[in-house]
Amino acid sequence: GGLPREAHIAAHCIRKEEGHTFTELVDRLGLMPEVCDRLGIHPDALPDPTTFYHSLDRYAMYIWRALLRVSAQQLPQSGHVALDSTFIERQQASQHYLQRCGRSVKTIKATTLTDTESLAVLDVHCCIEREHDTKAGPRVVRRNADDLRSVAADNGFQGWNSEYEVAALGVEYLVHYQGSSMMATANNALIRAKGYTQRWMAETTYSTVKRT
C-alpha cells in the first residue's frame, strides 16, 4: 500500500519549487486534481503531511543525485567545472534519520561540481564524516568524467594520488599548489592562465544554497 516512490519524489519537487511547508503542500495538492491524478492521489483523500515528511529520508542519495543531474541538464554545460566543499548546518535533522544512524547530525560536508559558466550544480557528495577532500573529490569527478574537460580545485584537493586519478580519466586538473617553490609557482601561474580563477563560482552556489 501507500504511494509509489515517484509520487513522493514529485511531491517533494513541487514543495521545494513553490516553497511550501509539508502542510501547505497537502493543501496545494488538494487544488490540483490533474496533478493528483498523475500521482495516484485522490484530492479528497490526501496523505497526512507527516507521510511526505518522513518519506524524505527514506530514499537513497543516488535518487536525489539523479534528479539533480536531470535538472542541471536543462542548462548549458561548458565542461569546465569547479570542485569545492563546504560544511552546511543541518538545523532540522529528522528524528527518523537520527534514530537510523544513531548519532546527532549538526553539519554535513558537501562536495560539489559546479559548471563555471552556467553555475549549474552537476553533482554533489554529502558526508557526515570528516572525509578528506582528496578522497571525496576524485569520486565526484569520476562519476561525471565523460562530460568534463577541466576541473578547478583549491589546494585542499591537491595530492599526487588524486591528481593521478583525475588525469587518468582524461580530465585536466587545475589544482592549486601550496608553498612558494619553483614548481608550485609555475603550476599556479599555468592554471590561472587556463581558467583556475573561475573556481570562485562554486562559492556563489554555496551562498545561494545556504540562504534557502
Biotite code that builds the C-alpha atoms (Angstrom):
import biotite.structure as struc

atoms = struc.array([
    struc.Atom([0.000, 0.000, 0.000], chain_id="A", res_id=1, res_name="GLY", atom_name="CA", element="C"),
    struc.Atom([0.889, 3.655, 0.121], chain_id="A", res_id=2, res_name="GLY", atom_name="CA", element="C"),
    struc.Atom([2.107, 5.987, -2.563], chain_id="A", res_id=3, res_name="LEU", atom_name="CA", element="C"),
    struc.Atom([4.711, 4.872, -5.095], chain_id="A", res_id=4, res_name="PRO", atom_name="CA", element="C"),
    struc.Atom([8.198, 6.322, -4.783], chain_id="A", res_id=5, res_name="ARG", atom_name="CA", element="C"),
    struc.Atom([7.823, 8.552, -7.827], chain_id="A", res_id=6, res_name="GLU", atom_name="CA", element="C"),
    struc.Atom([4.739, 10.197, -6.282], chain_id="A", res_id=7, res_name="ALA", atom_name="CA", element="C"),
    struc.Atom([6.668, 11.120, -3.129], chain_id="A", res_id=8, res_name="HIS", atom_name="CA", element="C"),
    struc.Atom([9.581, 12.470, -5.153], chain_id="A", res_id=9, res_name="ILE", atom_name="CA", element="C"),
    struc.Atom([7.328, 14.541, -7.419], chain_id="A", res_id=10, res_name="ALA", atom_name="CA", element="C"),
    struc.Atom([5.522, 15.932, -4.366], chain_id="A", res_id=11, res_name="ALA", atom_name="CA", element="C"),
    struc.Atom([8.836, 16.952, -2.784], chain_id="A", res_id=12, res_name="HIS", atom_name="CA", element="C"),
    struc.Atom([9.854, 18.683, -6.014], chain_id="A", res_id=13, res_name="CYS", atom_name="CA", element="C"),
    struc.Atom([6.588, 20.636, -6.025], chain_id="A", res_id=14, res_name="ILE", atom_name="CA", element="C"),
    struc.Atom([7.116, 21.595, -2.380], chain_id="A", res_id=15, res_name="ARG", atom_name="CA", element="C"),
    struc.Atom([10.650, 22.883, -2.985], chain_id="A", res_id=16, res_name="LYS", atom_name="CA", element="C"),
    struc.Atom([9.739, 24.680, -6.212], chain_id="A", res_id=17, res_name="GLU", atom_name="CA", element="C"),
    struc.Atom([6.822, 26.503, -4.593], chain_id="A", res_id=18, res_name="GLU", atom_name="CA", element="C"),
    struc.Atom([8.474, 26.989, -1.193], chain_id="A", res_id=19, res_name="GLY", atom_name="CA", element="C"),
    struc.Atom([5.670, 25.233, 0.709], chain_id="A", res_id=20, res_name="HIS", atom_name="CA", element="C"),
    struc.Atom([5.723, 23.611, 4.115], chain_id="A", res_id=21, res_name="THR", atom_name="CA", element="C"),
    struc.Atom([4.538, 20.000, 4.218], chain_id="A", res_id=22, res_name="PHE", atom_name="CA", element="C"),
    struc.Atom([1.110, 21.142, 5.424], chain_id="A", res_id=23, res_name="THR", atom_name="CA", element="C"),
    struc.Atom([0.884, 23.725, 2.652], chain_id="A", res_id=24, res_name="GLU", atom_name="CA", element="C"),
    struc.Atom([1.919, 21.064, 0.148], chain_id="A", res_id=25, res_name="LEU", atom_name="CA", element="C"),
    struc.Atom([-1.069, 18.897, 1.034], chain_id="A", res_id=26, res_name="VAL", atom_name="CA", element="C"),
    struc.Atom([-3.410, 21.902, 0.835], chain_id="A", res_id=27, res_name="ASP", atom_name="CA", element="C"),
    struc.Atom([-1.940, 22.841, -2.531], chain_id="A", res_id=28, res_name="ARG", atom_name="CA", element="C"),
    struc.Atom([-2.329, 19.322, -3.919], chain_id="A", res_id=29, res_name="LEU", atom_name="CA", element="C"),
    struc.Atom([-5.998, 19.452, -2.992], chain_id="A", res_id=30, res_name="GLY", atom_name="CA", element="C"),
    struc.Atom([-6.358, 22.282, -5.515], chain_id="A", res_id=31, res_name="LEU", atom_name="CA", element="C"),
    struc.Atom([-4.510, 20.411, -8.268], chain_id="A", res_id=32, res_name="MET", atom_name="CA", element="C"),
    struc.Atom([-6.752, 17.495, -9.344], chain_id="A", res_id=33, res_name="PRO", atom_name="CA", element="C"),
    struc.Atom([-4.789, 16.844, -12.546], chain_id="A", res_id=34, res_name="GLU", atom_name="CA", element="C"),
    struc.Atom([-1.525, 16.579, -10.608], chain_id="A", res_id=35, res_name="VAL", atom_name="CA", element="C"),
    struc.Atom([-3.184, 14.321, -8.047], chain_id="A", res_id=36, res_name="CYS", atom_name="CA", element="C"),
    struc.Atom([-4.381, 12.087, -10.855], chain_id="A", res_id=37, res_name="ASP", atom_name="CA", element="C"),
    struc.Atom([-0.837, 11.789, -12.216], chain_id="A", res_id=38, res_name="ARG", atom_name="CA", element="C"),
    struc.Atom([0.488, 10.999, -8.729], chain_id="A", res_id=39, res_name="LEU", atom_name="CA", element="C"),
    struc.Atom([-2.216, 8.450, -7.995], chain_id="A", res_id=40, res_name="GLY", atom_name="CA", element="C"),
    struc.Atom([-3.728, 10.548, -5.202], chain_id="A", res_id=41, res_name="ILE", atom_name="CA", element="C"),
    struc.Atom([-7.413, 11.322, -4.719], chain_id="A", res_id=42, res_name="HIS", atom_name="CA", element="C"),
    struc.Atom([-7.924, 15.050, -3.948], chain_id="A", res_id=43, res_name="PRO", atom_name="CA", element="C"),
    struc.Atom([-10.459, 14.162, -1.256], chain_id="A", res_id=44, res_name="ASP", atom_name="CA", element="C"),
    struc.Atom([-8.206, 11.588, 0.432], chain_id="A", res_id=45, res_name="ALA", atom_name="CA", element="C"),
    struc.Atom([-4.808, 13.254, 0.570], chain_id="A", res_id=46, res_name="LEU", atom_name="CA", element="C"),
    struc.Atom([-1.973, 11.795, 2.667], chain_id="A", res_id=47, res_name="PRO", atom_name="CA", element="C"),
    struc.Atom([-1.145, 13.361, 6.012], chain_id="A", res_id=48, res_name="ASP", atom_name="CA", element="C"),
    struc.Atom([1.704, 15.926, 5.834], chain_id="A", res_id=49, res_name="PRO", atom_name="CA", element="C"),
    struc.Atom([3.832, 13.624, 8.003], chain_id="A", res_id=50, res_name="THR", atom_name="CA", element="C"),
    struc.Atom([3.667, 10.972, 5.271], chain_id="A", res_id=51, res_name="THR", atom_name="CA", element="C"),
    struc.Atom([5.622, 13.238, 2.939], chain_id="A", res_id=52, res_name="PHE", atom_name="CA", element="C"),
    struc.Atom([7.854, 14.477, 5.748], chain_id="A", res_id=53, res_name="TYR", atom_name="CA", element="C"),
    struc.Atom([9.038, 11.013, 6.751], chain_id="A", res_id=54, res_name="HIS", atom_name="CA", element="C"),
    struc.Atom([9.474, 9.839, 3.170], chain_id="A", res_id=55, res_name="SER", atom_name="CA", element="C"),
    struc.Atom([12.154, 12.463, 2.559], chain_id="A", res_id=56, res_name="LEU", atom_name="CA", element="C"),
    struc.Atom([14.817, 10.462, 4.422], chain_id="A", res_id=57, res_name="ASP", atom_name="CA", element="C"),
    struc.Atom([13.837, 7.045, 3.078], chain_id="A", res_id=58, res_name="ARG", atom_name="CA", element="C"),
    struc.Atom([15.310, 7.367, -0.385], chain_id="A", res_id=59, res_name="TYR", atom_name="CA", element="C"),
    struc.Atom([18.934, 6.747, -1.217], chain_id="A", res_id=60, res_name="ALA", atom_name="CA", element="C"),
    struc.Atom([21.210, 9.606, -2.184], chain_id="A", res_id=61, res_name="MET", atom_name="CA", element="C"),
    struc.Atom([21.552, 8.336, -5.750], chain_id="A", res_id=62, res_name="TYR", atom_name="CA", element="C"),
    struc.Atom([17.885, 9.150, -6.389], chain_id="A", res_id=63, res_name="ILE", atom_name="CA", element="C"),
    struc.Atom([18.279, 12.799, -5.426], chain_id="A", res_id=64, res_name="TRP", atom_name="CA", element="C"),
    struc.Atom([21.581, 12.931, -7.304], chain_id="A", res_id=65, res_name="ARG", atom_name="CA", element="C"),
    struc.Atom([19.840, 11.682, -10.456], chain_id="A", res_id=66, res_name="ALA", atom_name="CA", element="C"),
    struc.Atom([17.200, 14.393, -10.103], chain_id="A", res_id=67, res_name="LEU", atom_name="CA", element="C"),
    struc.Atom([19.934, 16.986, -9.669], chain_id="A", res_id=68, res_name="LEU", atom_name="CA", element="C"),
    struc.Atom([21.592, 15.745, -12.831], chain_id="A", res_id=69, res_name="ARG", atom_name="CA", element="C"),
    struc.Atom([18.372, 15.954, -14.852], chain_id="A", res_id=70, res_name="VAL", atom_name="CA", element="C"),
    struc.Atom([17.804, 19.478, -13.545], chain_id="A", res_id=71, res_name="SER", atom_name="CA", element="C"),
    struc.Atom([21.360, 20.536, -14.443], chain_id="A", res_id=72, res_name="ALA", atom_name="CA", element="C"),
    struc.Atom([20.932, 19.221, -17.986], chain_id="A", res_id=73, res_name="GLN", atom_name="CA", element="C"),
    struc.Atom([18.333, 21.919, -18.604], chain_id="A", res_id=74, res_name="GLN", atom_name="CA", element="C"),
    struc.Atom([21.175, 24.465, -18.554], chain_id="A", res_id=75, res_name="LEU", atom_name="CA", element="C"),
    struc.Atom([24.095, 24.737, -20.986], chain_id="A", res_id=76, res_name="PRO", atom_name="CA", element="C"),
    struc.Atom([27.226, 22.927, -19.805], chain_id="A", res_id=77, res_name="GLN", atom_name="CA", element="C"),
    struc.Atom([30.717, 24.056, -20.725], chain_id="A", res_id=78, res_name="SER", atom_name="CA", element="C"),
    struc.Atom([32.648, 21.046, -19.465], chain_id="A", res_id=79, res_name="GLY", atom_name="CA", element="C"),
    struc.Atom([34.687, 23.353, -17.213], chain_id="A", res_id=80, res_name="HIS", atom_name="CA", element="C"),
    struc.Atom([33.777, 22.908, -13.560], chain_id="A", res_id=81, res_name="VAL", atom_name="CA", element="C"),
    struc.Atom([34.798, 23.991, -10.080], chain_id="A", res_id=82, res_name="ALA", atom_name="CA", element="C"),
    struc.Atom([35.324, 21.336, -7.423], chain_id="A", res_id=83, res_name="LEU", atom_name="CA", element="C"),
    struc.Atom([34.785, 22.585, -3.892], chain_id="A", res_id=84, res_name="ASP", atom_name="CA", element="C"),
    struc.Atom([33.477, 21.566, -0.490], chain_id="A", res_id=85, res_name="SER", atom_name="CA", element="C"),
    struc.Atom([31.752, 23.275, 2.402], chain_id="A", res_id=86, res_name="THR", atom_name="CA", element="C"),
    struc.Atom([30.036, 22.442, 5.671], chain_id="A", res_id=87, res_name="PHE", atom_name="CA", element="C"),
    struc.Atom([26.287, 23.017, 5.768], chain_id="A", res_id=88, res_name="ILE", atom_name="CA", element="C"),
    struc.Atom([24.355, 23.273, 9.001], chain_id="A", res_id=89, res_name="GLU", atom_name="CA", element="C"),
    struc.Atom([21.645, 20.632, 9.314], chain_id="A", res_id=90, res_name="ARG", atom_name="CA", element="C"),
    struc.Atom([19.320, 22.536, 11.592], chain_id="A", res_id=91, res_name="GLN", atom_name="CA", element="C"),
    struc.Atom([16.312, 20.240, 11.421], chain_id="A", res_id=92, res_name="GLN", atom_name="CA", element="C"),
    struc.Atom([17.559, 16.684, 11.113], chain_id="A", res_id=93, res_name="ALA", atom_name="CA", element="C"),
    struc.Atom([14.533, 14.394, 11.325], chain_id="A", res_id=94, res_name="SER", atom_name="CA", element="C"),
    struc.Atom([14.167, 12.052, 14.283], chain_id="A", res_id=95, res_name="GLN", atom_name="CA", element="C"),
    struc.Atom([13.745, 9.174, 11.838], chain_id="A", res_id=96, res_name="HIS", atom_name="CA", element="C"),
    struc.Atom([17.183, 9.867, 10.376], chain_id="A", res_id=97, res_name="TYR", atom_name="CA", element="C"),
    struc.Atom([18.856, 10.413, 13.754], chain_id="A", res_id=98, res_name="LEU", atom_name="CA", element="C"),
    struc.Atom([17.498, 7.134, 15.119], chain_id="A", res_id=99, res_name="GLN", atom_name="CA", element="C"),
    struc.Atom([18.543, 5.285, 11.996], chain_id="A", res_id=100, res_name="ARG", atom_name="CA", element="C"),
    struc.Atom([22.158, 6.474, 12.049], chain_id="A", res_id=101, res_name="CYS", atom_name="CA", element="C"),
    struc.Atom([22.444, 6.543, 15.847], chain_id="A", res_id=102, res_name="GLY", atom_name="CA", element="C"),
    struc.Atom([24.002, 9.973, 16.090], chain_id="A", res_id=103, res_name="ARG", atom_name="CA", element="C"),
    struc.Atom([23.271, 13.676, 16.311], chain_id="A", res_id=104, res_name="SER", atom_name="CA", element="C"),
    struc.Atom([23.984, 15.336, 12.986], chain_id="A", res_id=105, res_name="VAL", atom_name="CA", element="C"),
    struc.Atom([24.844, 19.014, 13.245], chain_id="A", res_id=106, res_name="LYS", atom_name="CA", element="C"),
    struc.Atom([26.689, 19.575, 9.981], chain_id="A", res_id=107, res_name="THR", atom_name="CA", element="C"),
    struc.Atom([27.046, 17.846, 6.635], chain_id="A", res_id=108, res_name="ILE", atom_name="CA", element="C"),
    struc.Atom([30.092, 18.166, 4.412], chain_id="A", res_id=109, res_name="LYS", atom_name="CA", element="C"),
    struc.Atom([29.042, 18.731, 0.810], chain_id="A", res_id=110, res_name="ALA", atom_name="CA", element="C"),
    struc.Atom([31.453, 18.348, -2.103], chain_id="A", res_id=111, res_name="THR", atom_name="CA", element="C"),
    struc.Atom([30.120, 19.713, -5.383], chain_id="A", res_id=112, res_name="THR", atom_name="CA", element="C"),
    struc.Atom([30.881, 20.095, -9.065], chain_id="A", res_id=113, res_name="LEU", atom_name="CA", element="C"),
    struc.Atom([29.679, 23.435, -10.436], chain_id="A", res_id=114, res_name="THR", atom_name="CA", element="C"),
    struc.Atom([29.752, 24.476, -14.082], chain_id="A", res_id=115, res_name="ASP", atom_name="CA", element="C"),
    struc.Atom([31.760, 27.705, -14.139], chain_id="A", res_id=116, res_name="THR", atom_name="CA", element="C"),
    struc.Atom([29.679, 29.265, -16.917], chain_id="A", res_id=117, res_name="GLU", atom_name="CA", element="C"),
    struc.Atom([26.076, 28.323, -16.154], chain_id="A", res_id=118, res_name="SER", atom_name="CA", element="C"),
    struc.Atom([26.549, 27.878, -12.353], chain_id="A", res_id=119, res_name="LEU", atom_name="CA", element="C"),
    struc.Atom([24.640, 24.602, -12.646], chain_id="A", res_id=120, res_name="ALA", atom_name="CA", element="C"),
    struc.Atom([25.486, 22.170, -9.850], chain_id="A", res_id=121, res_name="VAL", atom_name="CA", element="C"),
    struc.Atom([26.222, 18.939, -11.699], chain_id="A", res_id=122, res_name="LEU", atom_name="CA", element="C"),
    struc.Atom([26.826, 16.618, -8.769], chain_id="A", res_id=123, res_name="ASP", atom_name="CA", element="C"),
    struc.Atom([27.080, 16.563, -5.001], chain_id="A", res_id=124, res_name="VAL", atom_name="CA", element="C"),
    struc.Atom([28.611, 14.196, -2.479], chain_id="A", res_id=125, res_name="HIS", atom_name="CA", element="C"),
    struc.Atom([27.352, 14.503, 1.102], chain_id="A", res_id=126, res_name="CYS", atom_name="CA", element="C"),
    struc.Atom([29.122, 13.055, 4.110], chain_id="A", res_id=127, res_name="CYS", atom_name="CA", element="C"),
    struc.Atom([28.662, 13.326, 7.873], chain_id="A", res_id=128, res_name="ILE", atom_name="CA", element="C"),
    struc.Atom([32.217, 12.139, 8.470], chain_id="A", res_id=129, res_name="GLU", atom_name="CA", element="C"),
    struc.Atom([35.351, 14.262, 8.082], chain_id="A", res_id=130, res_name="ARG", atom_name="CA", element="C"),
    struc.Atom([36.256, 12.769, 4.726], chain_id="A", res_id=131, res_name="GLU", atom_name="CA", element="C"),
    struc.Atom([39.317, 14.425, 3.212], chain_id="A", res_id=132, res_name="HIS", atom_name="CA", element="C"),
    struc.Atom([38.877, 16.408, 0.015], chain_id="A", res_id=133, res_name="ASP", atom_name="CA", element="C"),
    struc.Atom([41.452, 14.251, -1.777], chain_id="A", res_id=134, res_name="THR", atom_name="CA", element="C"),
    struc.Atom([39.140, 11.258, -1.219], chain_id="A", res_id=135, res_name="LYS", atom_name="CA", element="C"),
    struc.Atom([35.778, 12.855, -1.990], chain_id="A", res_id=136, res_name="ALA", atom_name="CA", element="C"),
    struc.Atom([36.951, 14.985, -4.921], chain_id="A", res_id=137, res_name="GLY", atom_name="CA", element="C"),
    struc.Atom([38.080, 12.227, -7.317], chain_id="A", res_id=138, res_name="PRO", atom_name="CA", element="C"),
    struc.Atom([34.919, 10.243, -6.537], chain_id="A", res_id=139, res_name="ARG", atom_name="CA", element="C"),
    struc.Atom([32.704, 13.110, -7.709], chain_id="A", res_id=140, res_name="VAL", atom_name="CA", element="C"),
    struc.Atom([34.859, 13.752, -10.771], chain_id="A", res_id=141, res_name="VAL", atom_name="CA", element="C"),
    struc.Atom([34.824, 10.054, -11.699], chain_id="A", res_id=142, res_name="ARG", atom_name="CA", element="C"),
    struc.Atom([31.024, 9.964, -11.847], chain_id="A", res_id=143, res_name="ARG", atom_name="CA", element="C"),
    struc.Atom([30.980, 12.840, -14.337], chain_id="A", res_id=144, res_name="ASN", atom_name="CA", element="C"),
    struc.Atom([34.248, 12.372, -16.232], chain_id="A", res_id=145, res_name="ALA", atom_name="CA", element="C"),
    struc.Atom([32.622, 11.741, -19.623], chain_id="A", res_id=146, res_name="ASP", atom_name="CA", element="C"),
    struc.Atom([31.155, 15.262, -19.600], chain_id="A", res_id=147, res_name="ASP", atom_name="CA", element="C"),
    struc.Atom([34.161, 17.151, -18.209], chain_id="A", res_id=148, res_name="LEU", atom_name="CA", element="C"),
    struc.Atom([37.054, 18.952, -19.857], chain_id="A", res_id=149, res_name="ARG", atom_name="CA", element="C"),
    struc.Atom([38.707, 20.583, -16.854], chain_id="A", res_id=150, res_name="SER", atom_name="CA", element="C"),
    struc.Atom([38.289, 20.702, -13.075], chain_id="A", res_id=151, res_name="VAL", atom_name="CA", element="C"),
    struc.Atom([39.493, 23.652, -10.970], chain_id="A", res_id=152, res_name="ALA", atom_name="CA", element="C"),
    struc.Atom([40.119, 22.968, -7.276], chain_id="A", res_id=153, res_name="ALA", atom_name="CA", element="C"),
    struc.Atom([41.919, 24.624, -4.367], chain_id="A", res_id=154, res_name="ASP", atom_name="CA", element="C"),
    struc.Atom([44.906, 23.151, -2.534], chain_id="A", res_id=155, res_name="ASN", atom_name="CA", element="C"),
    struc.Atom([42.690, 21.108, -0.225], chain_id="A", res_id=156, res_name="GLY", atom_name="CA", element="C"),
    struc.Atom([42.204, 18.739, -3.161], chain_id="A", res_id=157, res_name="PHE", atom_name="CA", element="C"),
    struc.Atom([45.905, 18.616, -4.029], chain_id="A", res_id=158, res_name="GLN", atom_name="CA", element="C"),
    struc.Atom([47.659, 15.273, -3.701], chain_id="A", res_id=159, res_name="GLY", atom_name="CA", element="C"),
    struc.Atom([49.626, 13.107, -6.093], chain_id="A", res_id=160, res_name="TRP", atom_name="CA", element="C"),
    struc.Atom([47.127, 10.246, -5.891], chain_id="A", res_id=161, res_name="ASN", atom_name="CA", element="C"),
    struc.Atom([44.084, 12.429, -6.614], chain_id="A", res_id=162, res_name="SER", atom_name="CA", element="C"),
    struc.Atom([45.939, 14.224, -9.427], chain_id="A", res_id=163, res_name="GLU", atom_name="CA", element="C"),
    struc.Atom([46.887, 10.894, -10.973], chain_id="A", res_id=164, res_name="TYR", atom_name="CA", element="C"),
    struc.Atom([43.341, 9.544, -10.719], chain_id="A", res_id=165, res_name="GLU", atom_name="CA", element="C"),
    struc.Atom([41.759, 12.608, -12.330], chain_id="A", res_id=166, res_name="VAL", atom_name="CA", element="C"),
    struc.Atom([44.408, 12.714, -15.073], chain_id="A", res_id=167, res_name="ALA", atom_name="CA", element="C"),
    struc.Atom([43.740, 9.036, -15.826], chain_id="A", res_id=168, res_name="ALA", atom_name="CA", element="C"),
    struc.Atom([40.120, 9.977, -16.544], chain_id="A", res_id=169, res_name="LEU", atom_name="CA", element="C"),
    struc.Atom([41.241, 12.299, -19.330], chain_id="A", res_id=170, res_name="GLY", atom_name="CA", element="C"),
    struc.Atom([40.217, 15.437, -17.423], chain_id="A", res_id=171, res_name="VAL", atom_name="CA", element="C"),
    struc.Atom([42.564, 18.391, -16.956], chain_id="A", res_id=172, res_name="GLU", atom_name="CA", element="C"),
    struc.Atom([43.051, 19.009, -13.228], chain_id="A", res_id=173, res_name="TYR", atom_name="CA", element="C"),
    struc.Atom([43.654, 22.685, -12.404], chain_id="A", res_id=174, res_name="LEU", atom_name="CA", element="C"),
    struc.Atom([44.585, 22.262, -8.755], chain_id="A", res_id=175, res_name="VAL", atom_name="CA", element="C"),
    struc.Atom([46.322, 24.984, -6.749], chain_id="A", res_id=176, res_name="HIS", atom_name="CA", element="C"),
    struc.Atom([49.655, 24.048, -5.151], chain_id="A", res_id=177, res_name="TYR", atom_name="CA", element="C"),
    struc.Atom([50.705, 25.188, -1.683], chain_id="A", res_id=178, res_name="GLN", atom_name="CA", element="C"),
    struc.Atom([54.010, 26.872, -0.982], chain_id="A", res_id=179, res_name="GLY", atom_name="CA", element="C"),
    struc.Atom([56.344, 29.122, -2.948], chain_id="A", res_id=180, res_name="SER", atom_name="CA", element="C"),
    struc.Atom([58.651, 26.591, -4.561], chain_id="A", res_id=181, res_name="SER", atom_name="CA", element="C"),
    struc.Atom([59.522, 26.987, -8.221], chain_id="A", res_id=182, res_name="MET", atom_name="CA", element="C"),
    struc.Atom([57.252, 24.065, -9.111], chain_id="A", res_id=183, res_name="MET", atom_name="CA", element="C"),
    struc.Atom([54.307, 25.464, -7.138], chain_id="A", res_id=184, res_name="ALA", atom_name="CA", element="C"),
    struc.Atom([54.757, 28.956, -8.575], chain_id="A", res_id=185, res_name="THR", atom_name="CA", element="C"),
    struc.Atom([54.960, 27.664, -12.146], chain_id="A", res_id=186, res_name="ALA", atom_name="CA", element="C"),
    struc.Atom([51.942, 25.373, -11.702], chain_id="A", res_id=187, res_name="ASN", atom_name="CA", element="C"),
    struc.Atom([49.791, 28.108, -10.168], chain_id="A", res_id=188, res_name="ASN", atom_name="CA", element="C"),
    struc.Atom([50.668, 30.578, -12.922], chain_id="A", res_id=189, res_name="ALA", atom_name="CA", element="C"),
    struc.Atom([49.801, 27.979, -15.556], chain_id="A", res_id=190, res_name="LEU", atom_name="CA", element="C"),
    struc.Atom([46.424, 27.029, -14.112], chain_id="A", res_id=191, res_name="ILE", atom_name="CA", element="C"),
    struc.Atom([45.437, 30.688, -13.704], chain_id="A", res_id=192, res_name="ARG", atom_name="CA", element="C"),
    struc.Atom([46.022, 31.113, -17.424], chain_id="A", res_id=193, res_name="ALA", atom_name="CA", element="C"),
    struc.Atom([43.788, 28.099, -18.068], chain_id="A", res_id=194, res_name="LYS", atom_name="CA", element="C"),
    struc.Atom([40.807, 29.357, -16.077], chain_id="A", res_id=195, res_name="GLY", atom_name="CA", element="C"),
    struc.Atom([41.511, 28.425, -12.453], chain_id="A", res_id=196, res_name="TYR", atom_name="CA", element="C"),
    struc.Atom([40.223, 31.788, -11.238], chain_id="A", res_id=197, res_name="THR", atom_name="CA", element="C"),
    struc.Atom([36.691, 30.761, -12.251], chain_id="A", res_id=198, res_name="GLN", atom_name="CA", element="C"),
    struc.Atom([36.697, 28.403, -9.259], chain_id="A", res_id=199, res_name="ARG", atom_name="CA", element="C"),
    struc.Atom([35.090, 31.128, -7.166], chain_id="A", res_id=200, res_name="TRP", atom_name="CA", element="C"),
    struc.Atom([31.821, 30.378, -8.984], chain_id="A", res_id=201, res_name="MET", atom_name="CA", element="C"),
    struc.Atom([31.315, 27.470, -6.583], chain_id="A", res_id=202, res_name="ALA", atom_name="CA", element="C"),
    struc.Atom([31.188, 29.952, -3.701], chain_id="A", res_id=203, res_name="GLU", atom_name="CA", element="C"),
    struc.Atom([28.298, 31.731, -5.406], chain_id="A", res_id=204, res_name="THR", atom_name="CA", element="C"),
    struc.Atom([26.393, 28.459, -5.499], chain_id="A", res_id=205, res_name="THR", atom_name="CA", element="C"),
    struc.Atom([27.070, 27.733, -1.829], chain_id="A", res_id=206, res_name="TYR", atom_name="CA", element="C"),
    struc.Atom([25.913, 31.201, -0.858], chain_id="A", res_id=207, res_name="SER", atom_name="CA", element="C"),
    struc.Atom([22.603, 30.600, -2.635], chain_id="A", res_id=208, res_name="THR", atom_name="CA", element="C"),
    struc.Atom([22.112, 27.148, -1.087], chain_id="A", res_id=209, res_name="VAL", atom_name="CA", element="C"),
    struc.Atom([22.793, 28.357, 2.447], chain_id="A", res_id=210, res_name="LYS", atom_name="CA", element="C"),
    struc.Atom([20.216, 31.122, 2.094], chain_id="A", res_id=211, res_name="ARG", atom_name="CA", element="C"),
    struc.Atom([17.454, 28.652, 1.155], chain_id="A", res_id=212, res_name="THR", atom_name="CA", element="C"),
])
